Amino acid sequence: MKYSEAVAELEAITAKMQSPECDIDSLAGMTSRALELLKFCKEKLFKTDEEVKKCLETLQDSL
């Protein structure tokens, strides 16, 4: 899954949760899925941050 896909799904879940038609019976499932997506996004952001830092260190060392 791509980061942008996860964010789009999170946005869709949020919209459903804010909708007056939100079914209380499906709220727990949507919350669980949102937490999974948030964890994925967090891990992706941290991994990308580490990769960028390594690139910058390499660049700094070569100057």
Order of alpha helices (4+ residues) and beta strands (2+ residues): alpha-alpha
